Each structure stands twice: as C-alpha cells, then as structure tokens.
Amino acid sequence: MHCDTLSSKILPASSRGFLEKHMDKIRNYITDALQELHHVRWPTRHQAVRLSGIVVGFVAASTAVFGAVDFGLSQAVTLLLSLT
C-alpha cells in the first residue's frame, strides 16, 4: 500500500499506466528472447574452432587482395603523376 501511495505522489495516473504497459512489453520481450535461446543449436567446440579458422583465413586472404590492389593503384597513380 505504501508503494501505491508513493507512486501516486511521484507519477500521475496516466504516466503509471503508460510505464506499466511498456514495462510489460519489455518483460515479455526478455522472456521470449530467453525462451528462443533454449531453441538455438549451439556449435560444438570443434565446429566453432573450424569455423573461426575459416573466418580468419578469409579475412587474411581479403586483406592480401585489397592490399595488393591498393599498392597497384597507388603505383599507377604515382606513375601517372610523374608523367605530367
């Protein structure tokens, strides 16, 4: 009862209804998200390590390709600027 009296002094009735409605939505969202996490098929340790290696390899290859293209283009621009 003390909480009702205190909340009525702090928030008007219209704000309390608005706040309660939104808190219910947030609470439902978190509950639903936690339930969905129970349905997730998590990878095994071996799968996680293998897939992480694939990602690191792809990033390294992409870095090498973009670095080579960048170097080639910078050399081409330098050559073109030296001709003028």
Legacy VTK file of the C-alpha trace (Angstrom):
# vtk DataFile Version 3.0
C-alpha trace
ASCII
DATASET POLYDATA
POINTS 84 float
0.000 0.000 0.000
2.871 2.308 0.754
4.215 1.780 -2.788
0.870 2.775 -4.315
0.800 5.927 -2.244
4.397 6.734 -3.110
3.940 6.076 -6.851
0.772 8.160 -6.926
2.737 11.074 -5.469
5.604 10.683 -7.938
3.785 9.813 -11.183
0.332 10.841 -12.364
-2.096 8.000 -13.140
-1.732 8.364 -16.919
2.051 8.034 -16.702
1.810 4.993 -14.445
-0.396 3.188 -16.984
1.989 4.104 -19.789
5.003 2.939 -17.770
3.340 -0.317 -16.693
2.327 -1.113 -20.284
5.838 -0.545 -21.583
7.452 -2.451 -18.708
5.180 -5.402 -19.532
6.311 -5.237 -23.161
9.971 -5.189 -22.125
9.441 -8.052 -19.673
7.662 -10.120 -22.372
10.434 -9.378 -24.877
13.147 -10.567 -22.480
11.149 -13.685 -21.556
10.588 -14.546 -25.234
14.254 -13.947 -26.067
15.372 -16.281 -23.281
12.933 -18.955 -24.476
14.311 -18.660 -28.018
17.866 -19.118 -26.719
16.817 -22.563 -25.493
15.934 -23.498 -29.095
19.308 -22.452 -30.517
21.520 -25.273 -31.774
24.930 -24.213 -30.461
28.021 -25.433 -32.359
30.395 -27.921 -30.790
33.865 -26.776 -29.782
35.349 -28.473 -32.869
32.873 -26.713 -35.183
33.497 -23.339 -33.540
37.283 -23.684 -33.884
36.999 -24.833 -37.517
34.608 -22.052 -38.492
36.746 -19.454 -36.698
39.760 -20.666 -38.676
37.797 -20.281 -41.905
36.856 -16.708 -40.965
40.449 -15.803 -40.054
41.685 -17.333 -43.323
39.102 -15.445 -45.366
39.970 -12.162 -43.633
43.698 -12.737 -44.252
43.091 -13.528 -47.940
40.833 -10.488 -48.346
43.432 -8.298 -46.670
46.123 -9.563 -49.039
43.955 -8.974 -52.119
42.877 -5.486 -51.063
46.446 -4.625 -50.066
47.747 -5.749 -53.467
45.053 -3.760 -55.299
45.775 -0.695 -53.161
49.522 -0.994 -53.794
48.959 -1.440 -57.535
46.628 1.549 -57.757
48.981 3.759 -55.742
51.845 2.796 -58.073
49.671 3.575 -61.100
48.696 6.980 -59.709
52.331 7.743 -58.877
53.353 6.804 -62.420
50.606 8.951 -63.951
51.524 11.937 -61.776
55.200 11.613 -62.664
54.341 11.818 -66.406
52.821 15.300 -66.109
LINES 1 85
84 0 1 2 3 4 5 6 7 8 9 10 11 12 13 14 15 16 17 18 19 20 21 22 23 24 25 26 27 28 29 30 31 32 33 34 35 36 37 38 39 40 41 42 43 44 45 46 47 48 49 50 51 52 53 54 55 56 57 58 59 60 61 62 63 64 65 66 67 68 69 70 71 72 73 74 75 76 77 78 79 80 81 82 83
